[in-house]
Amino acid sequence: MPDIATPRVEIIGVTDFQKPAGVPWDQGDAVGGAAAAEFAGRACYQSWNKPNPATATVDGYIRHILEVGHLSVLEHGTATLYLTGVSRSFTHEGIRHRHLSPSQLSQRYVPEREAAVVVPDVIADDPELADIFDDAAQYALDAYNTLLDRLTTKYGTNSTAAKKLARQAARAVLPNAVETRIVLTGNYRAWRHFINLRATPSADREIREVAVAVLRALQACPGSAPVFADYELVTYHDHPDAPVTTIAVSDLADGDTDR
Ligand SMILES: Cc1cc2nc3c(=O)[nH]c(=O)nc-3n(C[C@H](O)[C@H](O)[C@H](O)COP(=O)(O)OP(=O)(O)OC[C@H]3O[C@@H](n4cnc5c(N)ncnc54)[C@H](O)[C@@H]3O)c2cc1C
């Protein structure tokens, strides 16, 4: 039975904002990419004073940005996340988001002899279905190892090219469930779009779980939190008999326009 992988989402980099000298703006609590976004918005109108209490804090200012749809200023904040314990199904969907820059584990370079698998929760939840899944995943991994052995015998291991020749062919039998690892970098506007589309009822349950984990991470990071503060996490039932999941809702999630 292959090892079971579970998703893990970690922020490994965020925008480091530095206020330029000579600008009469009280930065207050604003840091990182959220500060960059507020600074960029204020720079448009050179509005460094804060006469309106509703927009005097970074939280209030960013909420106003979201309300009026001036979303391009959110592009000045960027977060890089490292996702592990996710499936190839997930990454196939995730990399469709063209403003997220991916760097993904290479199956041509890294042998998958002992690959772990990500089990869909509705299968893991049912012992009979879980057994069917385990058997199929093990069968696929065994076939991979047999093919890799024979291809390695045929082409040798004297060069990286020869090893890739074997691995890139053998991987054809690996299932969608195989664990992969990926670094994704995106600006805050792109991450909001990802969350709007993927932390929702219509999305696949795994990508939904990852999108919610991404949102939690961004909400916990001071440099991004104000940009994601409008989302609320709520429990969702796809079906009365299925395990519950979490989705993200926001009254500002549809303001995906720019000017
Ligand atoms: C529930 C669900 C089901 C799906 N089912 C399928 C499916 O069956 N088959 C399938 O192929 N895909 C499917 N997708 C993927 C979907 O079609 C998109 O490819 C994916 O969600 C990326 O989002 P996006 O198109 O908004 O673009 P992103 O790449 O996230 O870009 C964000 C925004 O930038 C703009 N943009 C980006 N690139 C361009 C461009 N070249 N030209 C103009 N504007 C651009 C658009 O406004 C876009 O909305 C599904 C997605 C979801 C959420």
The ligand as a Gaussian input file, in Angstrom:
#p B3LYP/6-31G(d) Opt

LIG

0 1
 C      -15.268000      24.830000     -11.308000
 C      -14.301000      24.861000     -12.453000
 C      -14.411000      23.960000     -13.474000
 C      -13.520000      23.980000     -14.538000
 N      -13.631000      23.056000     -15.547000
 C      -12.770000      23.086000     -16.594000
 C      -12.865000      22.131000     -17.649000
 O      -13.728000      21.276000     -17.662000
 N      -11.966000      22.192000     -18.658000
 C      -10.996000      23.158000     -18.689000
 O      -10.214000      23.188000     -19.648000
 N      -10.873000      24.053000     -17.704000
 C      -11.721000      24.047000     -16.655000
 N      -11.575000      24.955000     -15.641000
 C      -10.457000      25.894000     -15.684000
 C      -10.889000      27.279000     -16.185000
 O      -11.379000      27.194000     -17.491000
 C       -9.692000      28.246000     -16.136000
 O       -8.683000      27.811000     -17.027000
 C       -9.080000      28.378000     -14.780000
 O      -10.060000      28.461000     -13.786000
 C       -8.181000      29.622000     -14.745000
 O       -8.950000      30.782000     -14.526000
 P       -9.078000      31.991000     -15.553000
 O       -9.429000      31.566000     -16.884000
 O       -9.952000      33.012000     -14.909000
 O       -7.635000      32.552000     -15.763000
 P       -6.338000      32.904000     -14.934000
 O       -5.259000      32.257000     -15.674000
 O       -6.455000      32.605000     -13.461000
 O       -6.229000      34.457000     -15.149000
 C       -6.963000      35.396000     -14.355000
 C       -7.668000      36.381000     -15.256000
 O       -6.713000      37.028000     -16.097000
 C       -7.309000      37.279000     -17.371000
 N       -6.556000      36.551000     -18.402000
 C       -5.573000      35.626000     -18.207000
 N       -5.080000      35.208000     -19.361000
 C       -5.772000      35.875000     -20.338000
 C       -5.734000      35.848000     -21.746000
 N       -4.880000      35.063000     -22.429000
 N       -6.568000      36.628000     -22.413000
 C       -7.432000      37.460000     -21.768000
 N       -7.548000      37.508000     -20.419000
 C       -6.713000      36.729000     -19.715000
 C       -8.750000      36.814000     -17.292000
 O       -9.556000      37.896000     -16.895000
 C       -8.699000      35.771000     -16.194000
 O       -9.944000      35.561000     -15.549000
 C      -12.478000      24.952000     -14.572000
 C      -12.370000      25.868000     -13.529000
 C      -13.259000      25.836000     -12.471000
 C      -13.111000      26.838000     -11.343000

